[in-house]
Amino acid sequence: MNATSAEAEQAPGRIILLTTSHRVAPGLLSWSAWQTLHGADRVLCADGAHPQLPYLREAGISVDEASPTAEELVDICAGGRTVVVVATGEGEPALTDGLARLAGSGRFHMPDLELLPASYDLPGARLLDLVQVMDRIRSECPWSSQQTHKGLAKYAIEEAYELVEAIEDGDADELREELGDVLLQVVFHARIAEEDTDSPYSIDDVAGGIVTKLIHRHPHVFGDETATTPEEVKEHWLRTKAAEKRRTSVTDGVPLGQPGLALAAKLASRARTAGLDVPLPKAEGVGYELLALASRAEADGVDPEAALRAAARAYRDAIRETEGV
């Protein structure tokens, strides 16, 4: 055996741990991953039901269903061989831990170890997990499987208020959690809607609808319109919204069931934005006084609901101080 052959025989080789995302369709791998797979001496996978295997074999790649120990894998690589391990969903922690122990022992001539992500999660990919989890909960949970849009309505309101409170508290961790709770309401309602016998729809229909709406109402971003100020953006929004809804009054679409101060401010905003000079109704009573205050606050750029909540919190603190709490 010459020197070159001896060196090749002693070469430790290379182990490539190939990871994929279950949130990306099987078979959609990076070009570098395909090149590596085709160039490997052996490709191993411990999971015979791995979703990638049919696509790898269709591409002419021979995959051995095997789960060697770390020491066995080092032996397979001996002689300069490249072995690709297609990782399961857990990422092969037992194998990587075993390789780390071998390397730390100093008794082995270790092959090079490389991590190769073959597919990546795009932004928003974890939403797919939420949809899957919600589908299972709806199917298997005795409580969730019986819920209706009407029965869940109160929770949507509660979660929205908790979100507002988190925003006002300025707690980032709490805000993230409350955003998740609000998102859950959307996904839950969409999952219920899939079972509607008359007009079913899914979370994809919900997302598709809002995407279309956002693009249409932002012609200054996705079209030829221009807008350089927030006021111009709002004009675009209201104009396209009116065309979509074919509304005859600026008050159309204002939910009358919202809290009174918010309702008064919304009506005042609609009238002011439309350039309508509508005198406030003159009558005695606290309600009309509050209407005038809400209208004034809106004109000054103040959210009357938020302002009242802030004042109420200060009042709560004063009460607790008096109680010695």
N, C-alpha and C positions, 0 to 999 in steps of 0.2 A: 504494500500500500504506500503510495507516495504521500508527500507532505500535504498536498492539496486535498487529497481524499481523506486523510486523517483529520484535517481541520474541519472538513465538512461533516465528518462523522461525529465530531465533538460539538458542533454548533448547537446551541440550545434551542433554536427555533423561535417561534412567535405564537402567542395565544391572543386571539382577538375576540373579545366579548361583544357581541353584536346585540344591541338593544333596539326595540321598536316600541312605538306607542300604540296602545289598543284604541286610541281615539282617532287614528288614521287608518283608512281602509287597507286591509292586508294586500301586500304586493306593491304598494306605493313606497318604494325605498329610494334612497339617494343613489346617485350614479356611483359614488365611491363605494357604497355598500355592495352594489351589484358587481363592481370590478373586484372587490375583495373576495366575495363569495365564489366567483368564477375562478379566481387565481389560487384559492386555498387548496392545500393538500387533502384536508378532511374538513367536513362540516358536521357538527354534532348538535343535537338538541335533545334535552331530557324529556320533553313533553311531546308525545306522539300526536296529540291533538292541537298542537300549536297552530294558530290560524295562518301563519306565514308558510307552513310547510307545503301545502298544495301549490302555491305560487312559485316557491323555490324549485320544486321538482318539475313544474311545467316549464321553467326556464332552463332545464337541463342540469340542475345542480343536485348531486347526490347527497342526501342528508341521512346520517346514521342516527337512529333513535337510541341515544346512550347518555348516561350520566356518570362519567368517570370521576374518580376521586382526584384531588389535586395532584397527588404523586403519579397516578396513572396518566394524567394529562401531560405532565412534564415528560414522562417517558414517551408518549405519543409524539411529542414535538422534537424529540432527540433526532439529530441529524439535520437540523435546520428546517424542519417542516413547519408549515403555517397551519394552525388549526383554528377554525372559527367556531365559537360556541354561540348558538342562537339562544339568547337568554329568555327564560320564561318571565311571567309577569312580576315575579318577586325579585328578579335581577340576579339570581344565582349567588346569594350571600354565602351559602355553605362552601361553594367552590372558591370564591374570592378570599374568604377567611382562611381556607386551607392553603391557598397559594401564598398568602401573607405569612402564615406560620412556617411554611417550607423556606421562604426567602429569609425569614428571621433566624432560622436555625443555622444558616451558613454551611449546610451539608450538601446543598444542591446547586448545580449550575443552572440557574433559573432562566427560562425563556423570557423574551420581552413580552410584556402584558400591555395590551392596548384596549381601550374602550371606544367602540365605534357606534355612535347613535345613528341608526339607519333611517329613522323617521322621527320627526319632531312635532311636539304639540304647538299648534298655532294659538295666538291669543284668543281666549274664550273657550279653549278646548275642554276645560273642566265643566263647562255647562253641559256637555254630553254626559258626564258622570251624574250630574244632578237629574237629568232627564231619565237616565236608566234607574237610578235609585228611586225616584218618584214613581216610575212605572211599577217597580216591584212592590213598593209600599201600597200603592193603590190596589194591586192584585192580591196581596197577602195579608194586609193589616185589617183586622175586623172593624176598627174605627174608621180608618181612611177610606176603606172601600165603600162605606155607606154615605160619605159626605156629598153634598150638592153645592151648586153655586150659591144658592140662597143661604144655606147653612154656614158657609164659610165667609159670607160677606162681612160679618162683624169682626172677624180676625184680620181682614184686610185693613179695616179702619183702625183697629188697635195697633197693628204693626206700623202703619203709616204714622200714627201719633208717636210711637216709640222711636221711629226713625227721626222725626222732627226733634224730639227731646235729645237724642244723641247728638244731633247737629248743633243744637243750642248749648249742650254741655261741652262741646269741643273735645270729646273723648274719641280718639281715632279707633281704638280697639272696639269700643261699643258701637261706633258708627259702622264699622265693617260687619259686625255681627247683625245689626239691625237691617243693613242692606241685604244680607243673606236671607233674613226672615221675610222681607218684602218680596225678594226674588222667588222664594218658595211659594208664596201666594200665587204668583203669576204661573209658575210651572204646574202647581196643583190644579188651578182652574183649567189650564190648557189640557191637562191629562183627563180631567172629568169630561171636557168637551169632546174628546175622542169617542166617547161612548154615546153621544147624542144620536138618536135614531133619525132625526129629521135633517139636521145640518151639522154634522160632525166637523171638527177642525182640530189641528194639532199645534204643538208649540212652534213647529216650522211655519205654519200659516200665520201664527201670531207675530213671529219674528219677521217673516216676509212682508207682512202688512206694514209694520212700523218702519222697515227699511225703505219701502216704497214711499211712504208718507214723508219721511225725513228728506229723502232725495228731492221729492217734488216741492217741499216747502223750503228748500235751501237752494233756490236757483242761482244765488250768488256764489255758491260753492260748487254745485254740479252742473250749472248752466251758464248762460251768457249774461245774466243779470249782475249788477254790481251793488255792493253795500259796504259802506265804510264806517257806519256807526250802528250801535245797538238799536237805535230808533228805526233805521232803515231796514234792518233785519226783521224787526217786529212788523213793519209794514208789509214786507214780503210774506211773512208767515200768515198774517190776518187775511191778506188778499187771496192767497192760494187756498187757505182754509175755507173762506167764504165761497170760493168757486167750487171746492170739493163738496161742501155740505149743502150748497144751494139754499142758504139761509136767507130769510126775508127780514130778519131783525138782528141787530147786534147782540141782543140778549139770548138768541137761540143758542142752545148748547151750554148755558150756564146752569150747573146743577143747583136746584133750589134747596136740596137737602143738606148742603154744607153749612158749617157754623155761620151764625148770623153776621158777625163782623166781616168774615171772609166773603160772604155773599154780597154784602153792601159794597165792599171795596171792589169786588170783581165787576159789579154792575157799573160803578162809577168809572172804573178803568175802561170798560167797553165804550161807554158814552164819550169819555174824554178822547180816546183814541180815534173814534169815528168823527170827532169834531162836532158832536151834538151838544148844544147848550140847553140842558134840561134842568130846570129849577127843582130843588129838592122839595118834596111835598111838605106843606106846612100843617102841622097838627101838634097837639099837646101829647106828652107822654115820653117815657124814657126811650122807647124804641126809636122815635124820630130824632131824639137827641143823639142816640148812638149812631144812627144813620148819618147824621151831619158830621159827627166825629170821624167815622170811617171814611166818608168821602173826602174830608180834609186831609186825613192821614194819607190816603192813596195819592192825592194831588201832590203831597209833599214827599212822595217816595217812601213812605213808611208802611210796613205791613201791620195793620191794626191788630190782627190776631197775635202776631209775635210780640208786639208792644204790650198788649194786655197780659200775655203769659209772663213776660218779664216782670211787669208790675205785680202780678199775682204771686210770683215766686218771692219777690221782695217782701210782700205781705206775709207769705207763709213763713219766711225766715224771722220776721218780726214776731209772729205768733209763737214760734218755737223758742225764741229768745225770752219772751215774756213767761213762757211755761218753764224756762230753765232747762230745756232739752238740749 
